[in-house]
Amino acid sequence: MTVTLSLPPDVERVFQGEAQARGLSLDEFLSDLIVSQAEEVSGQSVAAPSARLEYERGVPVLRTDQPVATSVVDELRDHVRRERSRAISGLLDLRDRHV
């Protein structure tokens, strides 16, 4: 379903900020908000996600058929980079001590 909303600019800014903070588009954020409200009112799940565990090259992968939020990808990439830097720094420190 497509819905057009006319919101005051300050309300739109608040929703846009929340969407960005969660790594979602404004449409995705508002859709999630409306679905969660519908679930609260009805007392039941409106859009139950279907998740399944599959294996890719021997590695377990949880498939949800939902896009991964950009913020999740960014956070994971940053974490991997920090861990790699720590590992490299640790190796360099060990070499310096033995030389």
GROMACS elastic network, one bead per residue, 0.5 to 0.9 nm:
[ bonds ]
;  ai    aj funct       b0    kb
    7    10     6  0.81530   500
    7    11     6  0.62890   500
    7    12     6  0.60023   500
    8    11     6  0.53998   500
    8    12     6  0.63044   500
    8    13     6  0.87889   500
    9    12     6  0.50086   500
    9    13     6  0.61624   500
    9    14     6  0.87173   500
   10    13     6  0.50858   500
   10    14     6  0.63631   500
   10    15     6  0.88169   500
   11    14     6  0.51095   500
   11    15     6  0.63209   500
   11    16     6  0.85231   500
   12    15     6  0.51798   500
   12    16     6  0.59666   500
   12    17     6  0.85021   500
   13    17     6  0.60167   500
   13    18     6  0.85810   500
   14    17     6  0.51690   500
   14    18     6  0.62971   500
   14    19     6  0.86453   500
   15    18     6  0.51018   500
   15    19     6  0.60826   500
   15    20     6  0.86042   500
   15    26     6  0.69958   500
   15    29     6  0.78236   500
   15    30     6  0.78076   500
   16    19     6  0.50707   500
   16    20     6  0.61828   500
   16    21     6  0.85835   500
   16    25     6  0.78830   500
   16    26     6  0.56965   500
   16    29     6  0.84240   500
   17    20     6  0.51740   500
   17    21     6  0.61168   500
   17    22     6  0.87020   500
   17    26     6  0.87888   500
   18    21     6  0.50565   500
   18    22     6  0.63460   500
   18    23     6  0.86485   500
   18    24     6  0.84816   500
   18    26     6  0.84652   500
   18    29     6  0.77966   500
   19    22     6  0.52470   500
   19    23     6  0.61611   500
   19    25     6  0.58624   500
   19    26     6  0.54904   500
   19    27     6  0.85713   500
   19    28     6  0.77915   500
   19    29     6  0.53344   500
   19    30     6  0.81697   500
   20    24     6  0.57240   500
   20    25     6  0.68626   500
   20    26     6  0.77898   500
   20    29     6  0.88440   500
   20    71     6  0.85834   500
   21    24     6  0.76694   500
   21    71     6  0.79109   500
   22    25     6  0.87869   500
   22    29     6  0.81461   500
   22    69     6  0.74830   500
   22    70     6  0.83854   500
   22    71     6  0.65493   500
   22    72     6  0.86813   500
   23    29     6  0.89682   500
   23    69     6  0.52792   500
   23    70     6  0.51045   500
   23    72     6  0.75068   500
   24    27     6  0.79157   500
   24    28     6  0.58173   500
   24    29     6  0.58763   500
   24    69     6  0.61560   500
   24    70     6  0.72201   500
   24    71     6  0.81062   500
   25    28     6  0.51596   500
   25    29     6  0.61651   500
   25    30     6  0.86171   500
   26    29     6  0.50943   500
   26    30     6  0.60956   500
   26    31     6  0.84269   500
   27    30     6  0.52933   500
   27    31     6  0.60024   500
   27    32     6  0.85681   500
   28    31     6  0.50875   500
   28    32     6  0.61235   500
   28    33     6  0.85318   500
   29    32     6  0.52012   500
   29    33     6  0.61411   500
   29    34     6  0.86860   500
   30    34     6  0.60906   500
   30    35     6  0.85201   500
   31    34     6  0.51901   500
   31    35     6  0.61330   500
   31    36     6  0.85665   500
   32    35     6  0.51345   500
   32    36     6  0.60656   500
   32    37     6  0.85183   500
   33    36     6  0.52524   500
   33    37     6  0.61904   500
   33    38     6  0.86503   500
   34    37     6  0.50541   500
   34    38     6  0.61251   500
   34    39     6  0.86247   500
   35    38     6  0.50056   500
   35    39     6  0.61756   500
   35    40     6  0.86022   500
   35    45     6  0.87465   500
   35    46     6  0.67074   500
   35    47     6  0.73294   500
   36    39     6  0.50419   500
   36    40     6  0.61760   500
   36    41     6  0.86762   500
   36    45     6  0.84107   500
   36    46     6  0.80525   500
   36    47     6  0.89967   500
   37    40     6  0.50184   500
   37    41     6  0.61846   500
   37    42     6  0.85432   500
   38    41     6  0.51543   500
   38    42     6  0.59980   500
   38    43     6  0.81515   500
   38    44     6  0.84489   500
   38    45     6  0.83967   500
   38    46     6  0.69915   500
   39    42     6  0.51807   500
   39    43     6  0.54925   500
   39    44     6  0.52614   500
   39    45     6  0.52860   500
   39    46     6  0.56189   500
   39    47     6  0.84406   500
   40    43     6  0.51786   500
   40    44     6  0.71805   500
   40    45     6  0.84020   500
   41    44     6  0.81821   500
   42    45     6  0.80156   500
   42    46     6  0.83161   500
   45    48     6  0.58356   500
   49    64     6  0.67367   500
   49    65     6  0.82806   500
   49    66     6  0.83581   500
   50    63     6  0.81298   500
   50    64     6  0.57421   500
   50    65     6  0.74584   500
   51    62     6  0.65687   500
   51    63     6  0.54041   500
   51    65     6  0.74889   500
   52    61     6  0.82812   500
   52    62     6  0.57059   500
   52    63     6  0.52280   500
   52    64     6  0.66293   500
   53    60     6  0.65126   500
   53    61     6  0.56823   500
   53    63     6  0.61166   500
   53    64     6  0.88886   500
   54    59     6  0.82157   500
   54    60     6  0.57323   500
   54    61     6  0.52295   500
   54    62     6  0.63040   500
   54    63     6  0.70083   500
   55    58     6  0.54816   500
   55    59     6  0.52329   500
   55    61     6  0.57231   500
   55    62     6  0.85390   500
   56    59     6  0.51578   500
   56    60     6  0.64458   500
   56    61     6  0.67501   500
   57    60     6  0.84896   500
   63    66     6  0.80227   500
   64    67     6  0.81839   500
   67    70     6  0.87931   500
   68    71     6  0.83555   500
   68    72     6  0.67568   500
   68    73     6  0.71098   500
   69    72     6  0.53784   500
   69    73     6  0.67084   500
   69    74     6  0.88157   500
   70    73     6  0.51787   500
   70    74     6  0.60927   500
   70    75     6  0.85047   500
   71    74     6  0.50061   500
   71    75     6  0.59357   500
   71    76     6  0.84817   500
   72    75     6  0.51235   500
   72    76     6  0.61162   500
   72    77     6  0.85296   500
   73    76     6  0.52013   500
   73    77     6  0.60839   500
   73    78     6  0.85622   500
   74    77     6  0.51393   500
   74    78     6  0.61043   500
   74    79     6  0.85516   500
   75    78     6  0.51562   500
   75    79     6  0.61324   500
   75    80     6  0.86880   500
   76    79     6  0.50364   500
   76    80     6  0.62103   500
   76    81     6  0.86041   500
   77    80     6  0.51945   500
   77    81     6  0.62021   500
   77    82     6  0.86725   500
   78    81     6  0.50669   500
   78    82     6  0.61438   500
   78    83     6  0.86240   500
   79    82     6  0.51338   500
   79    83     6  0.61935   500
   79    84     6  0.85518   500
   80    83     6  0.51518   500
   80    84     6  0.60609   500
   80    85     6  0.85464   500
   81    84     6  0.50662   500
   81    85     6  0.60952   500
   81    86     6  0.85870   500
   82    85     6  0.50822   500
   82    86     6  0.61724   500
   82    87     6  0.86078   500
   83    86     6  0.50659   500
   83    87     6  0.61559   500
   83    88     6  0.85783   500
   84    87     6  0.50578   500
   84    88     6  0.61028   500
   84    89     6  0.84668   500
   85    88     6  0.50477   500
   85    89     6  0.59260   500
   85    90     6  0.84067   500
   86    89     6  0.50037   500
   86    90     6  0.59989   500
   86    91     6  0.85633   500
   87    90     6  0.50767   500
   87    91     6  0.62435   500
   87    92     6  0.86341   500
   88    91     6  0.50962   500
   88    92     6  0.61442   500
   88    93     6  0.85625   500
   89    92     6  0.50412   500
   89    93     6  0.60586   500
   89    94     6  0.86132   500
   90    93     6  0.50832   500
   90    94     6  0.62648   500
   90    95     6  0.87279   500
   91    94     6  0.51715   500
   91    95     6  0.63228   500
   91    96     6  0.87142   500
   92    95     6  0.51353   500
   92    96     6  0.62021   500
   92    97     6  0.87464   500
   93    96     6  0.51151   500
   93    97     6  0.63507   500
   93    98     6  0.88709   500
   94    97     6  0.52232   500
   94    98     6  0.64356   500
   94    99     6  0.88222   500
   95    98     6  0.52403   500
   95    99     6  0.61914   500
   96    99     6  0.53980   500
